[in-house]
Each structure stands twice: as C-alpha cells, then as structure tokens.
C-alpha cells in the first residue's frame, strides 16, 4: 500500500515535520494533541488507550471521562471568562440583537438541563431540536450534552416528510421547537410542520416543547403531549443540573449528511474524539483564540454550525456570532453590517455565499469598515478562482488571506486546508491546499486501487480513521461498512470520500466534484467543477451548474445551467460566447451540448449544488431525496430548461 507523498517545495520544514509525525505515529500524535489541549479541555478521568480499531468501527481516548458542554461553558467561567461575550445572536428576520456572556450562558445551560431532566430526558435519550438559529437552540444543544443526552438538530426549513424521516431514524422521544420562524419576512409554521411529521410517524414522541414567538395567534397544542416553553422551564424545579461525565466514545449528537447524494446517512459524533478534533482544527487551521469574534455564517442544522458556530469557538473562549436570516434580507449588506457592528475578526463563508455577495455588488461591502477581519475561510463547494479573486482582491484588497478548504458532514471538521494556524502556505485559487495534520490521504483509481500521481484524477480516500470521523451510521452499521470502507474492491480498507480530485506537483489537491460527477468526454475525465469555474470566470456569469449527459459519439458531454450577473441578459450570442470561452480556457476536449440561463441552481440549504438532480432530470430518472434543497422551484426551472435543451 502506498500513500501520497507531500511535495516539499511550498511547505516550511517545521510544518513538514509536524505533518510527517502525524503520518508516522498517529496514536502518539493524537495523544499529544489531547495532552496539549488540556488547558482548554478538561478530563474527569484520563483515557486508558488512545485508539482502538475493530474494522471498520473504531474508538478514541478509550476509558477517558469528559463532557464537551462542561468545557464549552463551566470551564471558561472557572478560568475567569464569566464576563466575556460567548454568543451574539443577530436576526435579519426580527431585527433583534442579543448578547450572552459566559456567566449568563452557564446559568441558562443549567436551567435548561434541569428542565430537560424534569421533562423526563435521561442519559442517552435522543432529543430533536427543530428551531431557527438563536440563543435558545444553542443553549438546548449544550444542556443536552451536559446531561449526556443526544441532540438531533433538524434544520428549521425541512418539510414534514424530511422531519419525520429524521425523527424515525433517530428514535427521538422529545422535540424542542418554536411556534413559527421566518424566512425573508414570511412566516414559517414550524409547529404545524412538527404536527404533520408526527402524523407520519405517530406514537414515538412523548413530549413537544414549544417556544412561542407569535404573540397574537397561539399554535394548536395537543393535550398531554405539547407544552409551552415557560411550563418546560418550570419543570426544572427540584432537579439538579450537574454535569454528567461521559466516556469518550458515548454519543454527543447525530446529524444526517447534507443530501447531495440521494438518501441522507445519519452520522454520529462522540464527546471525546470530536472534541479533540474540532479543537485541534480550530488551532491548526483557523488559529482561534480567546480574543476572537468569530462569524460563521452557517446554520446549526449543518455540521459546520455544530463545529464552528457552537462547539469549536466556545472551547477556545471566543465570541461566536449566530445569524438568523439570509445575506440580502432585509438589506443587501446584512453580513457586512454584522461584521462591522460586532468587529468580527474571523469570517467563515460558503462559496455559494461568496457568489451571492458578488451578485449583490462590491458597493455593499464598501459601505462598511471591515478592517477588524483577520482571515476568511470558505468551504462547502470549491471556491472558484473568480469568486476567490473578488473577495481577496476587490473586497479585502489583499490585506488578509481568503482560504479555501474542504470537509464533510462525516469528518466533523477540515480534512484538506491551508494550515493558517501553523503557518500560511502560498494560496492557489481553486485548490483546497494539503491534507490537514493527522489525515493520511490518497487518490486512487477506482478500478485497480492504484495510487495516482500528479495530474491524474481519481477518488479521494483516507487511509486511517481520525478523531473527527464518524465511527458509524446510526442504526446502519452495514451501510457504513459497505458505502465508506468497501465501496469498491479496489478501495477496501480505506475511507471512501466520494469526491474526485487530483494532486499537483506541490502536493496541493484540486477537487473536481463528486466521483460520480466527473464527466468522461471521449476518454478524457473532466470535473464538473472545472467547467463551472471556467464559466464563472466570464464577466457575465455569477453561478454555474454542470452535469454530464449521454452522447452517442463521445460517451458523455456537458450541459450547463448558468445564472447571470445583474445587467446581463440571456441571448444566443452570449451562449455561443460562453461555450467558446470554455473551449479557450480548457481546450477543445470540453464539449458543451448546450447552455440554459436560469434564475437559481438547485442547491442544498448548506450551499452545495445538487448536480445529481440536474443529471437525473436529463436522464428522466428518479431525483431521489431533495429534503435538503434550498428552493424546490429550482428543480422545476431545471426541468423546463432540460426540455428546451432536448428540443434543440
């Protein structure tokens, strides 16, 4: 078995030695990481064994007793941070802003923990949280972790069917929700959706706790099952809120994958390994520090929200900004306004978010003082070079680094990144840089398992488990083994990421899309993301989605769906110009069957383009699960665009 050998030209010797140590002695490396984190991460009892692997299941810090909620809240207060702001909740929907200090957060977490015990929640119980971004939802997460219950956060935009699926799979017996939320000023009836979901999977849930936001119209309440928030909090009287020390491998939360690949898979993260991994990446990649005001624009319904809205920043004693709303409502400069008002030092964006900011215009950014921002990180999709250039050069005028990186729901944190916290490497726009410390990565040919060299596209695998990797799929251990560790005979025994990529001569990785999204045009393997980046490089294009479609002569060709910048209009001339632009950029091997101009791409709520939906509509196959889609109308728009393409 061979593994990728890092090019040394761009990696300073100290960083290179650190990376090599992680590969050569992974157990010693991760034990050292945990030992060096002890000033921020307390263990009630130290682990007996660093790592145990019974293929494909593994454990980290075996026998150690800890609790991530204690380290995020109590431990910060004990170290004198009671008066420091822990959470700043901003809402574009309501216009409200609220700050909670670490001392206040501890009081709230204890109050919620006692109430949960009064409700009947016990250690190991699964509790669903179906709420918008805000203080209450985050406190609920921390309170559940405190008493060793398992939180299942369900994005507060899912349909009743999607909610029912997640309740059914998780076995949740309790739900915390809100009467209604809001999206772009329009009410979203969350309690009604919960009622519809429970009609689909009846009998499982014992209690539904409802936070009332609409003071005029009370939601329908089922007697004996539903209670309001005030009654819930009163149940805490007479109950203690002591921290429950948990063995490192006991579950902290369950979270489904984001849904770009058909049926979501329910990942699991445990108190010990997850805590060390999120903390380590916070230090080595993001360079988090106590003084930071950290603005991650994700939602707690996604893994990014769990790891770097909530747990990661709080482990460092940072101030974390929670934002409810979209970047352009009620004003087109909402994110920039929040950065300036709160003097944010770190910013985490999705590439979709960056392209959305581009579409809104540079003048929105220039209204605000953004001088406090020290670094920006992007993930979720590849940050196309034109989007990187806009943010790096036009918005921030090369004063700070804009860093692309890559991770998955299953990995809980970055697996490829520029190690900013160890020393910034040269940035190559469009590349996620190198494997992070502790990740032993390779790119393989799916057919024969051969390790591929520079420039050869294959599938990304990780040779060894690491503390942030989900150790199983909830209720589906066989599926976990089959889909991640034995997807193809040639990749058996390695974690199969499902992403296609290639190395360059410096050991940087370049992602080309999901492995099943690589288009094979007359024997040439071309990534969908590569074509999308070429299209976005044209001054008229703000977003593009590309899919491979069958072709009798070449096997496959590309079809593209393009969103134009304001001021540009669809035309046959522009279509021809874009096709020629791609050919000039990438060469004549790229054959585009057609381009259609649309208003919006089908994307998950976490910002990932659902290319499988585009391909399925072309081939007239089932589109699969779209419970995570941002706008269902985008599917119909693509459907109509495909009809037009087929008629030409």
N, C-alpha and C positions, 0 to 999 in steps of 0.2 A: 504494500500500500504506500502510495506517495501522497504528499500534500504540497500545496502551493508554497514556494519559497519566495519570500518578500524581496523585491528589488531594494537595494540598499542606498541608491543614489540620493533619494529625497528624504530619507528617514535618519535623523540625527542618531549617533551611536548610543546615547543613553536611552532613547525611546526604543531603538532596535533591541538593546539588551533586555529591556522590560518585556517587549513582545516575545522575544525568544524564550525567556524564563517561563512565561505563561504556557508556551507550547511544550517545553521540555519537562516541566514539573508542574502540571496543572493543579494537583492537590496541594502542593506546597505553596503555589501561587495564590490559590483561593483561600487557603488558611491564613496566609499573610495579609491578604486583603481584609479579611474579617477581623484579624487582630488589630490592624491599623485603624479600623473603623470604630474601635471600642469607645473612644471618647465621644462618639455620637450615637452608637448603637450598643445598648446595654443588654447583657445576657444574665438572666437569673441563675442559669447554670450553663457552664461552657460545654460545648459539644464533645462527644467522645470519639467521633470519627468524622473526618471531613467529607468523605464521599463514599457512597455505596451504589453499585450498579448491578441490577439483575435485569439484563436486557429484556425489553427496552426501558424498563422502569428504573429510576434512579432516585437517590436521596442525597441531600446536602446537609452538613453540620448535624449529623445524626446524634440524637440524645441531648442536644442543646435546648435550653428553655429560654424563650424570648417573647416579645409581643410588640408588633410594629406600631400599634397605637400608643403604647407607653413611650416609645422612643420618639414618636412624632409630637407628642403633647407633654406628658408629665416630665420627661427627661429634659425638655427645653426649659420648662418652668424651674426645675431644680437647679439649672445652670444659669439662672438669672435673666431669662428672656421673657418673663411674665408680661412686661410692658411693651414688648415688641409686637408690631402688627404681624399676625400669622396669615390672615385671609382678608383680601379686599374683594368684595362682591360688587360687580358693576352690572347693571341691566340696561341694555338698549331698549328693551321692551317696556319697562316701567319707569325708567329714568332714575331709579333708586341706586344709591351707593352706600355700602355698609362695610365698616372695618371691625374685625375681631382680633384682639390681642391673644397671645399665647395663654395668658392667665384666664381670659374670658373663654377661650376655646376649651381649656381644661374643665371649667365649670359646666359648660354646655355638654361636653362629651360625657361627663359623669352623670348629668341629668338625664340624657338620652339613654345611657347604659342602664341606669336604674329603671327607667320606664320600660325598656325592652324586656328586662327581667320580670317586671310586673305584668307585662303583656303575655308572658309565658315562654319567651325565647330562651333557649338553652344552648349550651356549647354544641357546636356542630350543626345547628339548625341553619337552613338556608332562608335568607330574608331578601325579598326583591325590593329594589328602590327604583321607582318609576317617577322621577321628578326632574324638573329643569335644573340647570346649573345654579347653584346658590349655597348659602351657608348651611341650610338645613340638610341638604343631601350629603354634603361633605361631613358634617358632624355625625350623621347617621352611619356613614361608612366607618368612621373612626370609632364610634360607640360599639358597633357590631364587632369590629376587630378586637376591641377592649375585652369583651366578654367571650371571645373565641367563637362567635357565630360567623357564618359565611355570607358575605354580601354578594348579591347578584344584581348589578346595576343594569337596568334596561333603558336604553336611550329613549328620552321622552319625546319621541316623534314616530315611534313604531306603531304600526297598525295593531288592531286587536288580535289578528291571527299570529303576527310575529310575537306579540307579548305572550299569547297562550302557549306558543311553542317553547319559549324560554322558561315559562313557569313550569310547564310539564317536564322538560328535560332536567331542570334543576331540582324539582321536588320542593320548591319554596312553599312554606306554610304560612308566611306572613308577608304583607305588602305594605310599603310606605309610599304614599302617592300624594298628589295635590288635586284639588277640585278642577283647576284648569291652568293651562300655561298660555303662552302667547308666542306667535311667530309672525314677524313683520306687522305687528299690531293686530293680528287676527287671533281670536281665542282658539285654543286647542283644548278640547274637553277630555282631560286626562282620566278623570274618574269614570266617565262614560265608557272610555276605551277599556279601562280595567274591568268594568262590569261586563262588557261584551266578551272580553277574553275569558273571564271566569265562567261565562255561559258555555264557552267552548270546552273548557277543562274544569268541570264542576267537582266539588267535593274535596279538593286538595287543600285549599287555602282556608285557614281558620279565622284570621283577622285582617282587615284592611284599615289602615290608619290614614286619615285624610287631612292634609293641611289646607285650610280654606283661605283662598286669595280673593275670590269674588264675594264681596261683602253684601251684594244685593240678592243674588239668586243662589240658594243653597243647593248642593248636588243631591241626587237621590241617594239615600243611605239604606242599606239592608240591615234590619234589626237583628242584633245578635252577632253580626259579622263586622259591620263598619262602625268605626268611632272617629270622632274628630281629634285633632292634634292636642287640644287642651286636655281632653279626657285621657289621652295617651300619656301625656307628661305627668298627670296626677297619679297614674298607676305606679310611679316610681317611689311614692311614699312608703317607707318601711323597708325598702330594698337597698342594699349596698351596691356600690359601683366599683368594687375592687377590680384591679387588673388581673386577668387570668393568664398566668404564664403558660405558654403552649410549646410543645415540642416543635422543633424547626420545620418538620415536614407535615404539620397539620395545616389544613386549607385555610387560606385567608379570603380568597374570592374566586368566583367563577365568572368567565366572560366569553361569550361567543366570538368567533372570528368575524371580520367585518363584512363578509358576504360577497366578495368578488368572484368566488369560486363555488357557485351553487350552494348546497345546503351548509349553513354555518356549523362549525365544530366548537364545542364548549370546552375552552381551555381552563386550567386550574393553576393557581399560584399559591404557594405556601409562605408562611411567615418568615422562615429563615433564609432560604436561597434567594427569594425575590427581594427581600430587604437588602441583602448584601449586594446583589447585582445592581439594583436601582441606585443605591448609594454610590457604588463604585463608578458607574457610568456618569452619575452626577458630578463626580470629582474628576475623572479622567477625560470625559468628553465635554461636558457643559461647564466645568470649572465653577460649580455652585459654591457659594459662600454665604455666611450669615447675613452679610450686608445687602444681598441681592433683593431686588424687587423683580420677581420673575413673572413674565406674562406669557403663559402658554395658551394659545387660542383654541385648543381642543375642548372637547366636552367630556365630562366624566363617564359618559356612556361608552367611551372608547378606551383602549389600553393606554394611549398617551395621556388621557385625562387622569386615569388611575395613577400612573407612574410619575408624571411630571406636572400635573395640576395639584395633586394631593400628596402622595407619599414622599416622592423624591425631595421637593422643596422643603417640606416640613422636617424631614430627617436632618437637614442642614440648618434649620432655624431661619430659613428665608421667609420673605413675604411673598405669598402667591396670589396673583390676581385671577379671579374667577369671572368670566364674562358670559352673560346670558344674552344671546342675540346674534345677529349677522353683522358683517363689517360695514354694511351700507344702509342700516336702518337704525334710528330714524334719519341719520345723516350719513353722507358718503365718506366721512372721515372718522368714523367711530373708533376704529382701532388706534389710529394715530392720536386721537384726542385722549384716549385712555393711557397711552404711553406717556404723553406729556404731563397729564394731570397727576399721575402716580409716580412719575420719574422712574420709569421702568429701566432696568439695567440689562435684562436678558429677554429675548423675544423668540418664541417658538411658533412657526407658521407652517401650514401645509402649502405645497406648491400650487394647489388649486386656489388657496387663499391669496398667494402672491399674484397669480394671474388675474384674480378678481380685483386686487388693488391696482394692477396695471390698467385694467379696463376702466376703473374709476378715475384714473389720471394722476399724474405726478403732482398737480397743483393741490390735491388733497393732503399729500404728505408735507408739502412746503408751507402749509398753514401753521405747522406745529414745530415746537422745539423738541427735537429727537436726540439731543446731544448726550443724554444720560445713557443711551443704549450702547453697550459694550460689545455685544455679539448677537448674531441671529442664527438660528438653526431651522432647517426645513426637512420634512420627511412626510411620507405618505404616498408619494409618487416621485419619480425623478424630477429634480428641479431643472427644467430645460435651460440651456445656456442663455437664451434671450431673457427669460424671467430672472435668472441669477444676475445677469448684467444690469437689468433695470434696477433691481434692489441694491446691488452692490455699488454701482457706479452713479446712477442717477439720483436715487433716494439718499444714500449714505455717502456718496462721493468718495468711496474707497477709504473712509476713515475707520471702518470696523470690518471684521470678516463676516461674510454670509456663507454659512457652512451647510452643505447638503449631507444627509446621512440616511441610513436605511435600517429599518427594523420591522417586526411583525407582531401581531397580537400574541402569537405563540412565544415570542422571545422576551417580552415584557420591557425591553429596552433596546438600545442600539446594538447592532452586530457588525455594521460597517460604518466607519465615520472617520473624520479628521480628529485626531486626539488633541483638541484645543487645550484641555486642562493639563496635558503633559508637554505640549509644545506644538504650535500650529505648523502643519506641513503646507507646502505650496498647494493652492487650490486649483483644481482643474474643473472648470464649469461643466456640469453634466455627470461628473463622477462622484460616487459616494465614498471615495478615498480607499481606505485599507480596512482589513478586519480589526475590530477593537481588541484590546488586551483580553486574552482568555478565550478567544474564538479561533478554533483551528478549522479554517475554511478551505474548500477546494472547489474547482469547477470541473465537472465530469461530462463525458459523452454518455448519454443515457443508454446507448445500445451496448457498449462494451465496458463501461466503467473506467475508461482511460482518463487520467488527469490531463487536462488540456493546457496548452501553452498560451503565450500572449497572442491575442487576436482571434483565438478560437472560441466560438460561442458554445456554451453548454449549460447545464443546470448547476446551480449553487447548492452545495451540501456542506454540512458541518460535521466534522469527524468525531467530536466528543460532546457529551452533554456539558452544560454550563449552568450556573446557579439560577439564571433567569428563564431558562427554558421550561415550558410546561411539561411536567413529568407524565401526564396522561391526558386523555379527553374524558370528561365526566360521563360515567356510565357507558363509555365506548372504548375500553382498552384495546379491543381487537382492531378497531378502526384506527386507533393511534398507531399501533404497530404497522398495520398494512399501508396507511397513507403517508406516514412520515419516515419510517425506518426500513420499509420493504416495498416502496412504491414500484421500483423496477429491480429485477435481479442484479443488474449491474451496480445499483446504488445501495444494496442491502447493507445494513450496519452503520449507515451514516444518516444524519437528519436531512431529509429532503425538503428544501425550502420551497420548491415550486417556481422559483424565479430563474430566468435565463440571464446570463451575463458573460463577460469575458474580462480577462486581465490585460493591462497594457504592460509595457516593458518595465515600468517603475513599480509594478505590483498594485497599481490602483485598479479598482473594479468599476466596470461600466455595465449598468443594468439595461436590459433590452426589453423588459416586460416579463409577464408570466411565461413559463416554459411552453405552455400551450398557445401562447400568443405570438411566438416567433413565426414569421411568415417565410415559407420556403419557396422562393421565386426562381424557377429553373435551376434548382440545386443550390442557390445562394440563400443562406439563413440571415434574415434581416429582422431586427427587433421593431415591434410596433412603436416603441418609444423613440427610436432613432428617427423614424419617419415623422412622428409628431413633432419632435424637436426641430427638424428641418422646416416643417410648415410654420411653426411658431416663430422661426427666425425671420419670416416675411413680415414686413411692417403692417400688413393688413390683418394679421391673424393674432388673436389673443389666446385661443384654445383649439386643440385638435384631438380627435379620437380616430385611431386607425385600427382596422381589422383586416385579417386575411380572408379572402373568399376564393372558392374553387375556380380554376381556369383550365380548360381542356389542353391548351398548348403548354403552359408553364407550370401546371400543378396548382399554384396559388398566385394571386396578385393582391394588391392592396386596394381597399376602398377607404375613403377618408370623409370624416364629418368635421366641419370647420365652423368655429364661432368667430365672427369678425369684430374688430375694434370699432368703437363709435366713429362715424364719419366715412365708413366704407360700406358699399352696397354690393350685394351678390350680382354677378354677371358671368356670362360665358367667357368673356375676355379675362376676368380675374381668375376663373377656374383654370383656364389654359396657362395663365401666368404662374399660378401656384404649382401646377404639375411640372412645368419647365423649371421652376425654381428648385423643386426637389431633385429633379434629374441633374441639374448643375451642381447641387450640394452633395448628393450621394452617389451620383453616377447613373448610367443608363440601365444598370441592373434592377433599379427600383421601378416597377411598373405599377402605376396607379390606374385602376379601371375607371374610377370616377370620383368626383368630389361633390358633396352636397353641403350647402350652407344651412346651418341650424341655429336656434337661439340658445340651446343648452345641451350639454352632454349628459348621458346617464351616468351618475356618479353616486357612490355611497355617501352617507352622511359624514364620513370621515375624509372625504375628498378624493377617493380613488375612482378612476374611470372604470366602468363596468364593460370592458371590451367584449367579454363573453356574450353579453346581451346583444351587442351590435352584430356579432357573428351569428348568433342563434336566429336573430330576425332575418338575416340574409338567407340562411340555410333552411328557414321555416321549421326550426326545431323548438322544443320547449325552452323557455328562457330561464327556468329554474327559480330559485328563491330570490326575490328582489325586495325583501323586507327591510333591507338597509338603504334602499335607494333614496336619494335626496328629493327628487321630483319625479313622480310617476308619469307626468305629462311628457317628460323627455323620451320615454320609451315609445309613446305614440308618435312623437315627432320623428324619431329614428325609423319607425315602421313606415311612415309615409315617405321619408327620404329614400328608403330602400326600394319602395315601389317605383319611385321616379327613376332610380338608377337602373332598375331592371327593364324599364320601358325604353331606355336609350340604347 
